[in-house]
Amino acid sequence: MQGIKAWAAANPGKLQDALSYNASYVFFRELPAVGGPIGALNIALIAEYSLAVEPALRAARCSGVSRQHLPALGGAPRAPHGGA
């Protein structure tokens, strides 16, 4: 990461082209270890509840539901939160 920062500081005229070269490439920033990771809407993600969606197929802030059985350690799947 320090190498990328150093290159960006030394090449400010090329930075935007480099960042826009591949839209699939994600640059992360370091955050304090408080509140968990932040999602695309600047809202903290919730373990086992937050999911990623394709922006071209679902509008931001559009609700969705996914019911999954999660694997349990040692065998049988366990029901999702709130389910049987």
Rosetta blueprint (number, residue, H / E / L):
1 M L
2 Q H
3 G H
4 I H
5 K H
6 A H
7 W H
8 A H
9 A H
10 A H
11 N L
12 P H
13 G H
14 K H
15 L H
16 Q H
17 D H
18 A H
19 L H
20 S H
21 Y L
22 N L
23 A L
24 S L
25 Y L
26 V L
27 F L
28 F L
29 R L
30 E L
31 L L
32 P L
33 A L
34 V L
35 G L
36 G L
37 P L
38 I E
39 G L
40 A L
41 L L
42 N L
43 I L
44 A E
45 L L
46 I L
47 A L
48 E L
49 Y L
50 S L
51 L L
52 A L
53 V L
54 E L
55 P L
56 A L
57 L L
58 R L
59 A L
60 A L
61 R L
62 C L
63 S L
64 G L
65 V L
66 S L
67 R L
68 Q L
69 H L
70 L E
71 P E
72 A E
73 L L
74 G L
75 G E
76 A E
77 P E
78 R E
79 A L
80 P L
81 H L
82 G L
83 G L
84 A L
